[in-house]
Each structure stands twice: as structure tokens, then as C-alpha cells.
Amino acid sequence: MAAADTTFSAIEQLPHEILLDIFAHLDAAALARLSATSSRIRQVALQDVLWKPFVTRAIYSLSPPVHGPGIHPLESALPLWHPDFGLQADVVHPPSWPTLREYVHQDPADRSKPVEPDLDLHQFQDAISFYQVYASFIRVAEALLGWWAADVPFYGMVIRIVLDMHFSDAIEHATASTDDGSRSTPSAPAFNPSASAGAMKSSPSIVCQRVYPTNRLQGLDNDRERWSEVTGFPMPANSAVIGQGTILRRSLTQIRTDLCEPGIRTEDLWHFSWDDVRRQCILPAKLVAPPSKTSSSSSSSSSSSSSSSHPETGTISQSDSRGAIRAHISSQSWLRSLDPQDAPVRPPRIPRAATIVLNDDDQDEDEADLLEDEVEEGWVVRQMARAPDFFNLGFDLEEDDPAQDILRRLMAGPHRHAVDDAEHHVYPFSDAVSARLDEGAEDVDVRVSTDTWQPYVHANERNAAFVQSPLVVTPRPPTIFPPPALLPAIRSPPWSRLGSVQIGVSDIWETMSANRRWLIEGERLTIDCLVMSPPPPYRPWPIQAHALENGPRFFPICNPRRSSALPKPAISSTDSVAYQHLPLPPRLDPAHVDFDWSAVEGLYSMTYGPHGIELLYIRARELTSLDFEPDDRLPAWPAEPLLSDDDMYEQTRINRRSAARVGARVLEAVKVLGDPNIPRGQITWRAFIDDPGRSGVAWRPPPAGFRKHTPWPLRPPQAISSQDERSPGLVLPAHGRVAGEGFVGPGWATALACISSIDEIQIWWQPMYKISIAKKLIGV
């Protein structure tokens, strides 16, 4: 008999270095499948030099930056009972003003990408290889990294998921032992307000953070020299600073300019660490994979091909369902909304067994619930008697009137009501709503999963409230999120099915944006979304009747850029401040005819007076026929008036013939976070690029000793001619969205938009006689 052929194949005979060069062009899934072909190929395909770039990319590219000048964690979690729940508590969390140190020793000619720190395998304790780190930890949550916006009514909610290599968490759980002596899954950390004083453990972690936009100028004093140093521009003549250093008011004209230096506060919601994987606390279950291109578009919405990895066998296999990870809740506000732990705040509850004993044997379950509610109602009254200043309901607490007791209970809350399988708790004092999807879930754990959703299938039914007569002054429900105007901001995570669509019934797939897919598929558009169980608390006010059924859904939105395309001014030392300004190329000068309008697109932070800071998505686009005439094939959006409406242009400077026509360009801002007047998802202002009334001033360097120009349209103190009075940029006719509380009576007001640069836009609201500054989020 002939001997068996033991020779290597052609590719296996190649030198080791050549195989590495070839394998370096493969993605993670292809490289993992290749490693299962033969033992020799496996020895090469699993080397750290091939898998380290995947880990590095997840940390320094896919993950938003963990630290930065504009990123500051909350020093303490926002209390659930705080009246500004969901907003920044300025007293507890001081601001961080820009300083000259951010500009010292920087070469303006060096526009190369920042050098990434060298990644060491020892940062992952007990890790055998980078392949193990990627397959069992990174790939589990790689599709979750980035920014996400929620469909919370009116206010909205924004989170970001980062990969923190130095995340610290309190050690509050120990490994339990089973009866047979084997190690069981460690329990999740229990809530402990004094945990910060205990022992801490550090481990690379996937951390979900709730984002609170802040103004870094908040709290700045009115000292002119100090104020000009922080803001970067000279103080205008005949002006004063009010509003804790954030509002510039000109004395003669009373024009108010709301200044903004964007930043974010982060509140850790949950975390999933490498230590959990290492101790097999959480097994890497079903993982997300690219869509199967052999299935039709309709079937891909119900099932998809996914990947899963096993750290012991070192393989990435295929599965038929998407999976989830179970993470530890790290927000005190979230934990208190689920199960208050503080004794003075938590009402006593009678166990079900005790309730049955206290009543007759034939008492049904409804009577038991009634007795339990009466006990809680009495606790509310007693708490109000002990702290009348806290409740401040204006009742005589000595009177024993059942009607007043019920009214006290309704005002104090929380109110409980069930929708399908979810139980909602509404807290009237904070306008916060928390939901429990099942009573058996652990309070300190959260299940995070990605799924697909078709938000526009019942669009006409959801918008039926807008059909009512406009004479009826009632709050309107927020429209479906994300609206069509926000679809271009939808980000396609790795292995997302949103980035490709099947051409007919063929095997040809075309890559396209979410906006174009919506025009093709209409209400059948499938969007990736992230859900948490239990969901975090949110604020639906002022319309609690439209509370979410199962908690908020989060949709991936484009991450803020890590660095600006504008050349940053530099100074050599702080002794004599002399900024070095580089002239802008034509594509970055808004007043130039060759200006690249795509450079303006991104997430912005903008001031809205008493409503604080809100997030916008701004982009330039061309008007289509859908902006003037509705399309019956697509969902109706009556909340957004058509541009053919005559009432939209009354008392405005917009030229309808040249600016409001099909093919004309506009600059639009859509709210990602909203307020009680204009909810999230609505267009907040629109500027007309092709209007003949536009005017511009070409770029020129700021005054000597400053890094910025005086905000438009204020006159700088050193101006000696009419040309010097104008700050560089492009001024466009615009209109801004205004409405009453609850989105009642929405309409458009006269406005102007000044595009100062690709990172800053100033909006003049003529009725309010104020200027709001929108600045692009960078490095957050």
C-alpha cells in the first residue's frame, strides 16, 4: 500500500513572514475561520501580531475616548429625588474651564494622528494571547461601542459605551461554593453607598455611561481679564457678562449671546469587565456577525447570522441568533429606582404570606393588594408629617380625612401601573419613570442585547393625534424616533445589517446610507437598536400618557470626532501669549465658494436658555420633492410642515423662489436631546444656503493675543472700519422652531445663521433677541 501523503499544501509551504503579510489583510471572522483549516496555518493565524490590531482598534478607534479636557465623570450619582433629575447639578459638579495648557507646545503644522499608547498583554490579567482577549471579551461587545440615542419622549437620552482599560470597581462580591465543592458564578456587587471607601479592583471593562451635556464656562466670574483668557476673544465694548459667565449682553442693544464651550458629564450605568470573563462570570454567548447575503431582505429582519467564541477552544463559530451580555449596574440612581435601599426613603412592604395570614382564609388576591397599598399609603402620610418641608403639599397633616390621604399619596408617589409585562414606577417629584420587566431579575444586574426594529411600520397610527383640529390646544405626542431627518446620523456598527441592502431577489448587495435605505424600503426599514433589561429611569414629562411600553430603545448615532479638521492655534509659552494661526484652505472657509459643506456635519452642543444644553445633529442637504409634496408610499409626518406652506415664510428674510425650491441646499439642525417645548427628533432651525441674501467675510486671523474672534454680530473693541466689525464667516437667512410647552402650537420664527467655522454656528433668534452658539462635539 502506498504511504499517505503528508506534504503541506501550497500555502502551507510559504515562509512564515509571507503568511503573516497575507493574513494581515483579513478581518477577524475570516482570520478565525482560516485558523481552523490546518495546524500549521493555525500556528500563524493566532499570533499576537495579527490580533493585537483588532484589540487596539476597538480601544482607540471604535471606543469613544475615556478621558479628555471636555470629559468629566459625575462626582456622585444624581439622586432620584432631585428636581432636576436627568440634568446637571452644577453645585455638586463644578465646571472645568479651558486653559492655556491645551495650546502650549503644539506644532500647528503637525496634523498627524495622535500616537496611540503601546498595548501590553499584561494589562489583561491571566490572558494567554490577544486572540483570547478579542474572541472572549472584545468581540462580545464590539458592536456596542460608541454613542447611542434613545427614543425617550420629549427629553430623549444619550449614552456612550466605552472600553476603559483602567476602570475601577468596588470589590463587593465573592465566589460562592456549591455543595459539591465546585466554584459557582460570583454574585453581582450589591448596592452600597459607602462602596467608594472600600477596596477597589481595576480591570479593563466595557462601560456604559449616560451623557449629560455641560457648558465648560458655567460658573466663570465676570472679571474681564480672566474671562477673556478663558473664552479666547476680546471683551466687546459696552458689554457685560451675566449668567455665571455664560451670557454676554451688550448694554446698548440688549442683545444676549449665550456662549458655549461644550463638555460632557458621564454617569456610569453598567460595566462588563475582563475580570468577569476571566473568572467565567459571564460566558461569551451569541455574538453579532455580518448579514447573510443569501437570505432575502425580509428574512434578514427576523434572523441573522451571528458569531460566538469560546475562550478554551479558541474558535469563532456561527450561530443563528443575536445574544446579550449580563453586566453589573453601577448607577446609584438606577438602583434606588429599582429598589430603594435607604431606610428613610423605602416604604415598608408586607410580605404576601403575612398579608394572607392577617385576613380571612377566603380573601382573594385583590383584597391582599388593597391592604398592601393601604400600608404604603399610611407610610407616605407619616413621612410627610415628619418632613413637611420636603413634601410641601400644603395640607393639614393632623386631619384624618381619607380624601386628603389619597391626594397626598397621588402627589407623593411613586405611582405604579403595568403595561404588558412591564411595571412602571412614576415619581412625581422628579418626573422620573423606572420600569421592571420581571420581578425575578436581580436589581444589580442588567441584560444588554442588540436587536432589530422597524420603527415606521405603524407610523400613521402613532401620529394619529396630529390629525386633530389645531384649535384644540393640547400637548402633542412626540413623533417616532429616529425621524427621517435624523437617519443620516444613524451609525452602522460592525456586522450591522443597516449598511447593505439586497437588490431585488438577486445575490447582489449594495452599500448605502440609512437615509437612502429609508427612501427605498419606507416603513419596512430595519434599524439596529440596543435594549437594556431592566431599562434605566427616564423622564417622559410633560406627557406621561405616552410612556414607553418596555423602556427606551437606543439607536447608534455617529460618534463625535476625536479631533477637529481645523488647525489648532499654538503658543510656545505662557509668559508672552502669541498665538500662531494658520490660514484656512478654501474647503474649510465658509465664506469661500469652494467650501465643503460636508465638513459641517456632526453632533453639536447648543444653548437653549433656561432649558440648558441640548444636543443637535447638523448637516447640509439638498431639498427634494418630498419637502414640498407628501409621498403616499412613505409614513406621514404631520408634525413637520411642508416647505410649500405659505405660513412658514411670513416675516422672514427667506427668498422662496431661489432658496425654497427642489435642488436648493439647506443647513438643518435636528434635536437629539429635547426640552418640554420642542421634543427630540424635531428640526429646531433651518438655514438656506442658496438664498441670494447671504453674505460672507473671508477668513482672517483673530486679533493679536487671542485665539478667537468676537462673537458675531458684536463689534470688537479694536474695530476701526466697517470691515473690522464683521467676524469671518457666512451669514444665511433662516427660521427657527418655536412652540408652547408640550409642543403646543409649533411654528417658525425669523432667524439668521452665521457659520463661523466648521465647528461653530451662531443662530440669531429675532423674537427672543438672543444669539445661541452651537459648537461641534470634539474629543468626547
LINBELFEN-V957343 format. One record per residue. N is the residue number from 0. PSI is psi in radians with two decimals (NA if undefined). NEAR is the number of other ideal C-beta (glycine too) atoms within 8 Angstrom. D_CENTER is the distance of its C-alpha to the mean C-alpha in whole Angstrom. Layout:
<<N PSI NEAR D_CENTER> <N PSI NEAR D_CENTER>>
This chain:
<<0 2.46 2 69> <1 2.53 3 67> <2 2.61 4 64> <3 2.51 4 61> <4 1.96 4 59> <5 0.20 3 56> <6 2.70 4 55> <7 2.73 5 52> <8 3.08 7 50> <9 -0.74 5 50> <10 -0.54 7 46> <11 -0.34 9 47> <12 -0.14 6 50> <13 2.66 8 48> <14 2.75 5 48> <15 -0.77 6 45> <16 -0.66 6 43> <17 -0.67 8 43> <18 -0.69 12 42> <19 -0.71 12 39> <20 -0.66 7 38> <21 -0.81 8 38> <22 -0.37 12 36> <23 -0.29 8 33> <24 -0.02 4 33> <25 2.70 8 31> <26 3.12 5 28> <27 -0.77 11 27> <28 -0.76 10 28> <29 -0.67 8 32> <30 -0.66 13 32> <31 -0.71 13 32> <32 -0.64 9 35> <33 -0.58 11 37> <34 -0.25 12 37> <35 0.11 7 39> <36 -0.74 7 42> <37 2.86 7 44> <38 -0.65 5 45> <39 -0.77 8 45> <40 -0.63 13 42> <41 -0.66 11 40> <42 -0.57 8 41> <43 -0.73 11 40> <44 -0.35 12 37> <45 0.24 11 35> <46 2.65 9 36> <47 -0.53 9 33> <48 -0.41 6 34> <49 -0.58 12 32> <50 -0.33 16 29> <51 -0.68 10 28> <52 -0.57 8 27> <53 -0.70 11 24> <54 -0.74 13 23> <55 -0.71 11 23> <56 -0.70 9 21> <57 -0.61 13 18> <58 -0.77 11 18> <59 -0.08 6 19> <60 -1.00 7 17> <61 -0.65 10 15> <62 2.34 13 13> <63 2.70 12 11> <64 2.39 10 14> <65 -0.66 9 14> <66 2.73 4 17> <67 2.92 7 17> <68 -0.53 8 19> <69 0.17 12 15> <70 2.12 13 14> <71 2.13 11 15> <72 2.66 9 15> <73 2.35 12 16> <74 -0.49 5 20> <75 2.59 6 20> <76 2.53 8 18> <77 2.21 11 18> <78 2.54 9 21> <79 -0.50 12 20> <80 0.05 8 23> <81 2.36 9 22> <82 -0.40 5 22> <83 0.70 7 19> <84 2.27 15 17> <85 -0.12 10 13> <86 2.98 7 14> <87 2.37 10 15> <88 1.69 9 19> <89 -0.50 9 21> <90 -0.67 4 24> <91 -0.58 7 23> <92 1.68 12 20> <93 2.76 5 22> <94 3.08 13 20> <95 1.83 8 21> <96 2.62 9 23> <97 2.47 8 23> <98 2.92 6 27> <99 -0.34 9 29> <100 -0.41 5 29> <101 -0.20 7 26> <102 -0.08 11 28> <103 2.46 11 31> <104 0.77 4 33> <105 2.25 8 31> <106 1.98 5 32> <107 -0.35 11 31> <108 -0.27 5 33> <109 1.76 6 31> <110 0.32 4 28> <111 2.84 4 28> <112 2.40 3 25> <113 2.49 6 25> <114 2.22 4 27> <115 2.40 7 25> <116 2.60 4 26> <117 2.28 4 29> <118 2.33 10 28> <119 2.39 5 30> <120 -0.45 10 31> <121 -0.24 5 32> <122 -0.35 7 28> <123 1.82 11 28> <124 2.33 8 31> <125 0.26 5 34> <126 2.41 11 32> <127 -0.68 4 35> <128 2.90 10 33> <129 -0.44 12 30> <130 -0.72 10 30> <131 -0.70 11 30> <132 -0.77 15 27> <133 -0.81 14 25> <134 -0.62 15 27> <135 -0.22 12 26> <136 -0.99 13 23> <137 -0.88 12 21> <138 -0.40 14 21> <139 -0.69 14 21> <140 0.30 13 17> <141 -0.64 12 17> <142 -0.22 10 15> <143 -0.33 12 12> <144 2.41 14 11> <145 -2.96 14 8> <146 2.53 15 5> <147 2.42 13 4> <148 2.44 13 4> <149 2.81 14 7> <150 0.50 12 11> <151 2.27 13 12> <152 2.40 12 15> <153 -1.26 16 15> <154 -0.68 15 12> <155 3.10 16 9> <156 2.46 14 6> <157 2.33 14 3> <158 2.83 13 4> <159 2.47 13 6> <160 2.09 14 9> <161 2.80 12 12> <162 1.78 14 16> <163 2.03 10 17> <164 -0.21 8 21> <165 0.68 6 22> <166 2.32 12 20> <167 2.43 6 23> <168 2.60 14 23> <169 2.43 11 26> <170 1.83 9 29> <171 0.19 8 29> <172 2.59 8 30> <173 2.74 5 34> <174 2.16 7 35> <175 2.78 9 37> <176 2.41 7 40> <177 3.05 8 42> <178 -0.57 3 45> <179 0.09 4 46> <180 -0.11 5 45> <181 2.78 6 42> <182 2.36 6 38> <183 3.07 8 36> <184 2.26 6 32> <185 2.53 10 31> <186 2.69 8 30> <187 2.71 10 26> <188 2.35 13 26> <189 2.71 8 27> <190 2.28 9 26> <191 1.94 9 27> <192 -0.45 7 27> <193 0.38 6 29> <194 -0.49 9 28> <195 -0.39 5 27> <196 -0.13 4 30> <197 -2.94 10 31> <198 2.57 5 31> <199 2.55 8 28> <200 2.51 9 28> <201 2.32 7 26> <202 2.49 10 24> <203 2.29 12 22> <204 2.58 13 19> <205 2.04 16 16> <206 2.27 13 14> <207 2.20 14 10> <208 2.32 13 9> <209 2.41 12 7> <210 2.23 11 6> <211 1.93 12 9> <212 2.43 14 10> <213 2.84 14 14> <214 2.02 15 17> <215 -0.21 12 19> <216 -0.09 14 22> <217 2.24 11 22> <218 0.04 8 25> <219 2.40 14 27> <220 3.06 6 31> <221 0.28 9 33> <222 2.12 6 35> <223 -0.75 8 35> <224 -0.81 6 36> <225 -0.71 9 33> <226 -0.77 14 31> <227 -0.57 12 32> <228 -0.68 8 31> <229 -0.81 12 27> <230 -0.50 10 26> <231 0.12 9 29> <232 2.74 13 31> <233 2.60 10 34> <234 2.19 8 34> <235 2.72 12 36> <236 2.61 6 39> <237 0.84 6 40> <238 2.84 11 36> <239 2.76 7 35> <240 2.24 12 31> <241 3.09 6 30> <242 0.77 7 27> <243 0.72 6 27> <244 0.21 13 27> <245 -0.14 12 24> <246 2.21 10 26> <247 2.09 12 29> <248 2.24 12 32> <249 2.22 11 35> <250 -0.70 8 38> <251 -0.77 5 40> <252 -0.20 5 38> <253 0.38 8 35> <254 2.28 11 32> <255 2.26 10 29> <256 2.02 13 27> <257 1.85 13 23> <258 2.68 14 22> <259 2.20 15 19> <260 1.71 11 18> <261 2.56 16 15> <262 3.05 15 13> <263 2.55 13 11> <264 2.46 12 12> <265 2.35 13 11> <266 2.08 13 12> <267 2.10 11 13> <268 -0.89 14 13> <269 2.86 14 15> <270 2.59 13 17> <271 1.95 14 19> <272 2.82 12 21> <273 -0.52 13 24> <274 -0.59 11 26> <275 -0.72 10 26> <276 -0.75 14 27> <277 -0.69 10 30> <278 0.17 8 31> <279 0.63 7 30> <280 -0.67 8 28> <281 2.03 10 26> <282 2.42 4 27> <283 1.78 14 25> <284 -2.39 9 26> <285 2.30 10 25> <286 2.73 14 23> <287 2.49 12 21> <288 2.95 11 23> <289 2.72 6 24> <290 2.55 10 25> <291 2.12 8 29> <292 0.12 8 31> <293 -0.18 4 34> <294 2.79 8 32> <295 2.95 7 32> <296 -0.61 8 28> <297 -0.66 7 29> <298 -0.44 8 30> <299 -0.34 14 27> <300 -0.37 10 24> <301 -0.41 5 26> <302 2.64 7 27> <303 2.78 13 26> <304 2.30 10 27> <305 2.95 15 25> <306 2.65 15 26> <307 2.63 12 27> <308 2.69 14 29> <309 2.12 11 31> <310 -0.40 10 32> <311 -0.83 4 35> <312 -0.41 5 37> <313 0.65 10 34> <314 2.67 9 33> <315 1.90 12 31> <316 2.96 8 32> <317 2.51 7 31> <318 3.02 12 30> <319 0.10 7 29> <320 2.69 8 26> <321 2.65 10 22> <322 -2.93 11 22> <323 2.86 10 20> <324 2.62 13 20> <325 2.07 9 21> <326 2.96 13 19> <327 2.25 13 20> <328 2.27 13 18> <329 0.12 9 18> <330 2.19 13 17> <331 -0.62 10 20> <332 -0.73 13 18> <333 -0.78 12 17> <334 -0.69 13 21> <335 -0.55 13 23> <336 -0.49 12 21> <337 -0.78 9 23> <338 1.62 6 26> <339 2.31 7 27> <340 -0.36 8 29> <341 2.28 8 30> <342 -0.77 4 34> <343 -0.30 5 34> <344 -0.43 7 31> <345 2.14 8 31> <346 2.52 8 34> <347 2.43 7 37> <348 2.37 7 37> <349 2.18 10 40> <350 2.68 6 40> <351 -0.69 7 41> <352 -0.75 6 44> <353 -0.62 8 45> <354 -0.71 12 44> <355 -0.63 9 47> <356 -0.67 6 49> <357 -0.25 7 50> <358 3.09 9 50> <359 2.79 4 53> <360 -0.54 3 53> <361 0.25 4 52> <362 2.36 8 49> <363 3.09 6 47> <364 -0.51 5 43> <365 -0.72 6 42> <366 -0.61 9 44> <367 -0.72 13 43> <368 -0.67 8 39> <369 -0.72 8 41> <370 -0.71 12 43> <371 -0.71 11 39> <372 -0.66 8 38> <373 -0.65 8 41> <374 -0.77 12 40> <375 -0.63 12 37> <376 -0.72 11 38> <377 -0.61 9 41> <378 -0.70 10 38> <379 -0.76 12 36> <380 -0.73 12 39> <381 -0.71 8 40> <382 -0.65 12 37> <383 -0.58 15 37> <384 -0.58 7 41> <385 -0.57 5 40> <386 1.24 7 37> <387 -0.54 8 38> <388 -0.56 5 36> <389 -0.80 6 33> <390 -0.77 11 33> <391 0.92 6 35> <392 -0.15 8 36> <393 0.51 3 40> <394 2.75 9 42> <395 1.87 5 45> <396 -0.19 8 44> <397 -0.36 4 48> <398 2.40 7 48> <399 1.25 5 48> <400 2.07 6 47> <401 -0.62 6 45> <402 -0.74 6 44> <403 -0.60 10 42> <404 -0.73 12 41> <405 -0.71 9 39> <406 -0.68 9 38> <407 -0.74 14 37> <408 -0.68 12 35> <409 -0.61 9 33> <410 -0.59 9 32> <411 -0.69 12 31> <412 -2.97 11 29> <413 2.63 7 27> <414 2.44 8 28> <415 2.29 8 28> <416 2.56 7 28> <417 2.40 7 28> <418 1.95 8 26> <419 -2.10 6 27> <420 0.10 5 27> <421 2.43 12 24> <422 2.11 9 25> <423 2.37 12 23> <424 2.07 13 24> <425 2.19 13 23> <426 1.83 14 24> <427 -0.60 11 25> <428 -0.61 8 25> <429 -0.07 11 21> <430 0.51 10 20> <431 2.55 13 19> <432 2.23 15 19> <433 2.64 14 19> <434 2.42 13 20> <435 2.13 11 23> <436 -0.47 11 23> <437 2.51 7 26> <438 -0.26 5 28> <439 -0.12 3 29> <440 2.59 11 26> <441 2.44 5 26> <442 -0.38 9 24> <443 0.10 10 23> <444 2.65 11 21> <445 2.38 12 19> <446 2.11 10 19> <447 2.19 15 16> <448 2.72 11 17> <449 2.47 12 16> <450 3.08 9 18> <451 2.62 10 18> <452 2.57 8 18> <453 1.59 11 20> <454 -0.25 11 18> <455 0.11 12 21> <456 -0.76 7 24> <457 0.72 6 25> <458 -0.73 13 24> <459 -0.63 8 27> <460 -0.70 6 27> <461 -0.49 9 24> <462 0.27 15 25> <463 -0.45 7 28> <464 -0.38 7 28> <465 -0.17 8 28> <466 -0.29 6 31> <467 2.85 7 33> <468 2.39 4 35> <469 -0.25 5 33> <470 -0.34 4 36> <471 1.91 6 34> <472 1.53 6 32> <473 2.63 7 30> <474 2.47 9 26> <475 2.56 10 24> <476 2.58 9 22> <477 2.54 13 18> <478 3.05 13 19> <479 2.50 12 17> <480 2.39 14 13> <481 2.47 13 13> <482 2.91 13 16> <483 -0.57 7 18> <484 -0.34 9 17> <485 -0.06 14 13> <486 -0.63 12 15> <487 -0.35 11 15> <488 -0.14 13 12> <489 2.21 14 11> <490 2.48 10 12> <491 1.84 9 15> <492 2.96 14 14> <493 2.42 7 18> <494 0.40 10 20> <495 2.56 10 18> <496 0.02 11 21> <497 -0.44 11 19> <498 -0.11 7 20> <499 2.61 11 24> <500 2.53 10 26> <501 2.36 12 30> <502 1.83 7 32> <503 -2.32 5 35> <504 0.24 4 36> <505 3.13 6 37> <506 0.43 5 35> <507 2.22 7 34> <508 2.35 9 30> <509 2.35 7 28> <510 2.25 5 25> <511 2.90 9 23> <512 2.90 7 20> <513 -0.62 12 18> <514 -0.74 9 19> <515 -0.63 8 23> <516 -0.62 12 23> <517 -0.64 12 22> <518 -0.51 7 25> <519 -0.85 8 27> <520 -0.33 10 26> <521 -2.28 11 25> <522 -0.13 10 24> <523 0.18 10 25> <524 2.26 12 22> <525 2.20 12 20> <526 2.43 13 16> <527 2.46 14 15> <528 2.78 11 13> <529 2.36 14 12> <530 2.64 13 14> <531 2.44 13 15> <532 1.97 11 18> <533 2.71 12 18> <534 2.68 14 15> <535 2.73 13 14> <536 2.63 12 15> <537 3.08 15 14> <538 1.88 13 15> <539 -0.13 14 17> <540 2.53 9 19> <541 0.18 8 21> <542 1.54 12 22> <543 -0.26 9 22> <544 -0.35 4 25> <545 0.75 8 22> <546 2.67 11 20> <547 2.55 13 18> <548 -0.82 6 21> <549 0.46 11 19> <550 2.97 14 16> <551 2.56 11 12> <552 2.47 10 12> <553 2.34 13 8> <554 2.42 15 9> <555 2.23 13 8> <556 2.80 16 7> <557 2.34 10 9> <558 2.53 9 9> <559 2.57 13 10> <560 2.55 11 14> <561 -0.50 7 15> <562 2.70 7 18> <563 2.64 9 20> <564 -0.23 7 22> <565 2.43 9 24> <566 2.21 8 27> <567 2.30 8 26> <568 2.66 11 30> <569 2.67 12 31> <570 2.57 12 34> <571 -0.60 6 37> <572 2.91 6 37> <573 -0.07 6 36> <574 -0.92 3 40> <575 1.82 4 40> <576 2.00 7 37> <577 1.76 8 37> <578 2.48 12 34> <579 1.96 8 35> <580 2.28 10 33> <581 2.40 8 33> <582 2.53 6 34> <583 2.50 10 31> <584 2.76 6 32> <585 -0.58 9 32> <586 -0.25 9 29> <587 0.06 12 27> <588 1.93 12 29> <589 -0.48 11 28> <590 -0.10 11 32> <591 2.61 9 33> <592 -0.43 4 34> <593 0.37 6 33> <594 2.35 13 29> <595 1.82 7 26> <596 -0.33 10 24> <597 -0.34 6 22> <598 -0.29 10 21> <599 -0.43 12 19> <600 2.44 9 16> <601 -3.05 11 13> <602 2.36 14 10> <603 2.69 15 12> <604 2.22 14 12> <605 2.53 16 15> <606 2.44 12 17> <607 0.89 10 18> <608 -2.23 7 21> <609 -0.29 4 21> <610 -0.18 8 18> <611 -2.57 9 17> <612 2.34 12 14> <613 2.76 14 11> <614 2.40 14 9> <615 2.69 14 11> <616 2.08 15 11> <617 2.37 13 15> <618 2.78 10 18> <619 2.45 11 21> <620 2.97 8 23> <621 2.44 7 27> <622 2.45 13 28> <623 3.08 6 29> <624 -0.41 6 31> <625 -0.34 8 29> <626 -0.23 8 28> <627 -0.55 9 31> <628 2.32 7 32> <629 2.67 7 31> <630 2.08 6 31> <631 -0.36 4 32> <632 -0.29 4 31> <633 2.78 10 27> <634 2.57 10 26> <635 2.43 8 26> <636 1.26 10 24> <637 -0.25 7 26> <638 -0.40 10 24> <639 1.91 10 23> <640 2.66 6 27> <641 2.65 9 29> <642 -0.14 9 30> <643 -0.04 6 33> <644 2.20 7 33> <645 -0.54 6 36> <646 -0.31 8 34> <647 -0.38 10 31> <648 0.16 9 33> <649 2.33 6 36> <650 0.54 3 36> <651 2.90 10 34> <652 0.28 8 35> <653 2.29 13 33> <654 1.94 12 36> <655 -0.60 8 36> <656 -0.77 6 38> <657 -0.45 9 37> <658 -0.64 13 33> <659 1.36 11 32> <660 2.87 9 33> <661 2.26 8 33> <662 -0.28 5 32> <663 2.70 13 31> <664 2.50 11 28> <665 2.74 12 25> <666 2.03 18 22> <667 2.57 13 19> <668 2.13 14 16> <669 2.38 15 14> <670 2.22 16 12> <671 -0.66 15 8> <672 2.39 11 9> <673 -2.96 13 13> <674 3.11 10 16> <675 -0.37 8 19> <676 -1.00 10 20> <677 1.94 12 18> <678 2.98 14 15> <679 2.61 14 12> <680 -0.16 15 13> <681 2.65 16 16> <682 2.13 11 18> <683 -0.54 11 18> <684 2.76 13 21> <685 2.21 10 23> <686 2.53 13 25> <687 1.93 16 28> <688 -0.69 12 29> <689 0.24 9 32> <690 2.34 13 33> <691 -0.23 7 37> <692 0.10 8 36> <693 2.65 11 34> <694 2.55 6 35> <695 2.74 9 34> <696 2.19 10 35> <697 2.80 8 35> <698 2.50 7 33> <699 2.70 5 35> <700 2.65 4 35> <701 2.96 9 34> <702 2.73 9 37> <703 2.32 4 38> <704 0.00 6 36> <705 2.70 12 33> <706 -0.08 9 30> <707 2.81 8 29> <708 2.75 12 31> <709 2.35 12 31> <710 2.41 12 28> <711 2.49 13 30> <712 0.45 9 32> <713 2.58 12 33> <714 2.20 9 37> <715 2.66 14 37> <716 -0.43 9 39> <717 0.16 7 41> <718 2.31 8 41> <719 -0.11 4 45> <720 2.96 6 45> <721 -0.56 5 43> <722 -0.62 6 41> <723 -0.31 9 40> <724 -0.39 8 38> <725 2.22 9 36> <726 2.57 12 33> <727 2.58 11 32> <728 -3.05 13 29> <729 2.22 11 30> <730 2.23 10 30> <731 2.49 14 29> <732 2.49 14 30> <733 3.04 14 27> <734 2.57 13 26> <735 2.60 12 24> <736 2.27 13 23> <737 2.63 10 24> <738 2.85 10 25> <739 3.04 8 26> <740 2.35 7 24> <741 0.27 11 23> <742 0.72 14 23> <743 2.30 11 26> <744 0.91 7 28> <745 2.53 10 26> <746 -2.99 8 27> <747 2.44 9 27> <748 2.73 11 28> <749 2.40 10 30> <750 2.88 13 28> <751 2.56 12 28> <752 2.18 15 25> <753 1.98 15 26> <754 1.68 13 25> <755 -0.66 12 26> <756 -3.08 10 24> <757 -0.09 10 21> <758 -0.04 8 19> <759 2.30 10 20> <760 2.33 13 21> <761 2.23 14 23> <762 2.19 16 23> <763 1.93 11 27> <764 1.80 12 27> <765 -0.77 9 30> <766 -0.64 7 31> <767 -0.17 6 29> <768 0.84 8 31> <769 2.83 11 28> <770 2.20 14 25> <771 2.43 12 22> <772 2.18 15 20> <773 2.18 15 17> <774 2.42 12 16> <775 2.44 14 14> <776 2.17 14 12> <777 2.29 11 14> <778 0.31 12 14> <779 NA 12 11>>
